[in-house]
Amino acid sequence: MENDFFRSIEGASHEHSYPLSQVIANLSFDVNGLIPVITQDHVSREVLMMAWMNQEAVNRTLASGNMTYWSRSRSQFWRKGETSGHYQQLKTMRIDCDGDAILCSVEQVGYACHTGRPNCFYLDVAPENQRVFINRGTE
């Protein structure tokens, strides 16, 4: 489904800006009120994880500077690091061209993955031999 608001700003110049509240109000949340968020390390640009936010989680993250997600399994807010001590401090937030995904750059303190790995993408698929290998989570 196309988002008319994001479609309307496709040709805007680099100098143009929009009120943050207007942009957030026009994000394309799914039927459950969620939007996918890709989180990457601010320095290395390594993709650390993918999670979900609802509009309140977006607002909490922007207000506090601490990454706050929505846990689908627990149906509650999840402030990254609150129980593990492995925090994510927001550095930048970007929204994709049609408003249905968010990219956050963070300062990661500790591990991003609940498994104790540096990132959540540690399963390497090798289609040539039909195997999945576990890597160190750093590549």
Phi, psi and chi 1 to 4 in degrees:
 res  aa     phi    psi   chi1   chi2   chi3   chi4
   1 MET       -  130.7 -179.1  170.2   88.8      -
   2 GLU   -80.2  145.5  -71.7 -168.3   27.8      -
   3 ASN  -102.1  111.8 -176.2  -49.3      -      -
   4 ASP   -60.2  -38.1  -69.3  -23.2      -      -
   5 PHE   -62.2  -50.9  172.3   77.3      -      -
   6 PHE   -68.2  -32.8  -76.1   91.8      -      -
   7 ARG   -64.2  -37.5 -177.8 -170.7 -117.6 -157.8
   8 SER   -69.6  -20.1   74.2      -      -      -
   9 ILE  -103.2    5.1   64.6  174.0      -      -
  10 GLU   -56.3  -37.5  -73.8  178.9   -2.9      -
  11 GLY   -95.1    7.1      -      -      -      -
  12 ALA   -65.9  147.7      -      -      -      -
  13 SER   -75.2  164.3   68.5      -      -      -
  14 HIS   -61.8  -24.9  -68.3   -1.3      -      -
  15 GLU   -81.4  -12.9  -62.7   83.8   25.7      -
  16 HIS   -78.5  147.2 -156.4   88.6      -      -
  17 SER  -137.3  164.4   66.7      -      -      -
  18 TYR  -133.5  150.3  -62.6   87.0      -      -
  19 PRO   -61.1  132.8  -20.1   30.6      -      -
  20 LEU   -54.7  -43.7  179.9   58.5      -      -
  21 SER   -60.8  -35.5   60.0      -      -      -
  22 GLN   -67.4  -42.6 -179.5 -176.0   21.8      -
  23 VAL   -66.4  -46.5  174.1      -      -      -
  24 ILE   -60.8  -41.1  -68.8  172.5      -      -
  25 ALA   -63.6  -22.9      -      -      -      -
  26 ASN  -102.5    6.0  -77.8  -75.2      -      -
  27 LEU   -61.4  148.9  -70.4  173.5      -      -
  28 SER   -92.1   82.8  -65.4      -      -      -
  29 PHE   -75.0  147.6  -65.6   96.4      -      -
  30 ASP   -75.1 -174.5   69.0   12.7      -      -
  31 VAL   -62.6  -20.1  -63.8      -      -      -
  32 ASN   -94.2    5.6  -62.5  -49.8      -      -
  33 GLY    78.5   23.5      -      -      -      -
  34 LEU  -117.9  155.4  -58.1  174.2      -      -
  35 ILE  -135.3  138.4 -168.7  167.3      -      -
  36 PRO   -72.2  144.1   22.5  -28.3      -      -
  37 VAL  -128.6  121.8 -179.8      -      -      -
  38 ILE   -95.9  131.2  -59.2  -64.8      -      -
  39 THR  -116.1  130.2  -54.9      -      -      -
  40 GLN  -130.3  155.9   68.9  179.3  157.3      -
  41 ASP   -68.5  132.2 -175.6  -88.0      -      -
  42 HIS   -63.2  -33.7 -176.9   65.4      -      -
  43 VAL   -90.6  -54.4  175.3      -      -      -
  44 SER   -82.5  -19.6   71.4      -      -      -
  45 ARG    69.3   10.2  -60.6  -70.8 -171.1 -135.9
  46 GLU   -64.3  134.6  176.3 -177.8   23.2      -
  47 VAL   -73.6  122.9  174.0      -      -      -
  48 LEU   -93.9  -43.0  -59.1  173.6      -      -
  49 MET  -167.3  170.0   56.7 -177.7  -79.9      -
  50 MET  -129.3  135.1 -178.5  -86.3  176.4      -
  51 ALA  -146.7 -169.7      -      -      -      -
  52 TRP  -124.9  149.1  -61.4   90.1      -      -
  53 MET  -132.0  148.2  -75.0 -176.4  176.7      -
  54 ASN  -103.1 -179.1   59.7   17.3      -      -
  55 GLN   -61.2  -38.3 -171.4  167.6  -16.6      -
  56 GLU   -66.2  -37.6  179.2   63.4   23.3      -
  57 ALA   -65.2  -38.4      -      -      -      -
  58 VAL   -60.6  -48.8  172.0      -      -      -
  59 ASN   -63.1  -41.5  -70.5  -30.7      -      -
  60 ARG   -63.9  -41.2  -72.7 -177.2 -177.0 -161.4
  61 THR   -62.3  -47.1  -64.0      -      -      -
  62 LEU   -65.9  -37.1  -68.7  169.7      -      -
  63 ALA   -72.1  -38.5      -      -      -      -
  64 SER   -97.5  -25.9   69.7      -      -      -
  65 GLY    81.6    0.4      -      -      -      -
  66 ASN  -106.7  132.1  -63.1  -54.1      -      -
  67 MET   -63.3  124.3  -66.2  -58.5  -66.3      -
  68 THR  -125.4  123.5  -57.3      -      -      -
  69 TYR  -113.3  175.6  -57.2  101.8      -      -
  70 TRP  -110.7  122.4  179.1 -102.6      -      -
  71 SER   -84.4  114.0  171.0      -      -      -
  72 ARG   -68.7  -36.4  -64.8 -178.6  -56.1  165.5
  73 SER   -72.1  -33.3   60.7      -      -      -
  74 ARG  -101.7   -8.0  -65.3 -178.3  -55.0 -120.6
  75 SER    51.5   52.1  -65.0      -      -      -
  76 GLN  -156.8  164.6   65.7 -175.3   33.0      -
  77 PHE   -68.3  148.8  -68.4  102.6      -      -
  78 TRP  -135.5  103.3  157.9   40.3      -      -
  79 ARG   -84.7  112.5 -176.3  172.2  166.5 -140.0
  80 LYS   -55.4  124.2 -176.3   69.1  171.7  165.3
  81 GLY    96.1   -7.4      -      -      -      -
  82 GLU   -59.4  -38.0 -158.9  163.1   49.3      -
  83 THR  -103.0  -30.0   56.9      -      -      -
  84 SER   -90.4  -23.1   68.3      -      -      -
  85 GLY    83.0    3.6      -      -      -      -
  86 HIS   -99.2   78.1  -59.3  -84.4      -      -
  87 TYR   -78.8  159.9  -69.2   93.3      -      -
  88 GLN  -126.8  117.8  -66.5  174.9  -20.9      -
  89 GLN   -96.6  121.8 -177.9   70.5   38.2      -
  90 LEU   -64.4  130.2  178.4   66.9      -      -
  91 LYS  -107.6  -49.4  -66.2  -63.5 -174.7 -179.7
  92 THR  -143.0  152.3   63.9      -      -      -
  93 MET  -129.1  132.7 -179.8 -177.5  -77.1      -
  94 ARG  -128.4  149.4  -67.3 -175.2  174.6  175.9
  95 ILE  -117.4  138.6  -61.1  165.7      -      -
  96 ASP   -72.9  172.7   79.4  -26.2      -      -
  97 CYS   -62.0  -25.5   58.3      -      -      -
  98 ASP  -114.2   13.9   52.6    6.1      -      -
  99 GLY    71.9   23.6      -      -      -      -
 100 ASP  -117.9   14.7   64.7    0.2      -      -
 101 ALA  -157.1  149.3      -      -      -      -
 102 ILE  -122.3  140.9  -63.5  173.9      -      -
 103 LEU  -118.6  120.6  173.3   65.0      -      -
 104 CYS  -115.2  134.8  -70.0      -      -      -
 105 SER  -102.8  130.1  176.7      -      -      -
 106 VAL  -133.5  158.7  -57.7      -      -      -
 107 GLU   -93.2  114.3  178.5 -178.7  -21.3      -
 108 GLN   -91.2  126.0  176.2   70.0   51.6      -
 109 VAL  -107.4  113.0  175.2      -      -      -
 110 GLY    84.9 -154.4      -      -      -      -
 111 TYR   -91.1  146.8  -62.6  113.5      -      -
 112 ALA   -82.8  -31.8      -      -      -      -
 113 CYS   -93.4  143.2 -173.1      -      -      -
 114 HIS   -66.0  -12.3   73.8  -78.8      -      -
 115 THR   -83.0   -4.2   64.6      -      -      -
 116 GLY    88.1   14.2      -      -      -      -
 117 ARG   -97.2  159.2  -69.4 -179.2  171.2   88.1
 118 PRO   -61.3  -31.3  -22.8   31.8      -      -
 119 ASN  -145.7  169.2   69.7   62.4      -      -
 120 CYS   -84.8   -8.9  -64.4      -      -      -
 121 PHE  -101.1   66.4  -64.9   95.1      -      -
 122 TYR  -106.5    4.1   59.2   88.4      -      -
 123 LEU   -99.8  110.2  -61.9  171.8      -      -
 124 ASP   -93.6  122.1  -74.2  -24.7      -      -
 125 VAL   -88.8  127.8  176.8      -      -      -
 126 ALA  -118.1   87.3      -      -      -      -
 127 PRO   -64.4  -26.3   18.0  -24.9      -      -
 128 GLU   -63.6  -28.2   65.2  -80.7   -0.9      -
 129 ASN  -122.8   14.8   59.7    9.2      -      -
 130 GLN    55.5   45.3  -62.4  -65.8  -63.5      -
 131 ARG  -130.1  160.0  -55.0  -74.5  -65.5  173.7
 132 VAL  -124.3  124.9  174.3      -      -      -
 133 PHE  -108.1  145.8  -64.4   93.6      -      -
 134 ILE   -93.6  121.3  -64.3  176.7      -      -
 135 ASN  -102.6 -177.9   70.9   31.9      -      -
 136 ARG   -74.0   -7.7  -67.1 -175.1  -59.7  -88.0
 137 GLY    80.3   19.3      -      -      -      -
 138 THR  -116.5    2.2   58.8      -      -      -
 139 GLU  -108.9      -  -60.2  172.3    8.3      -
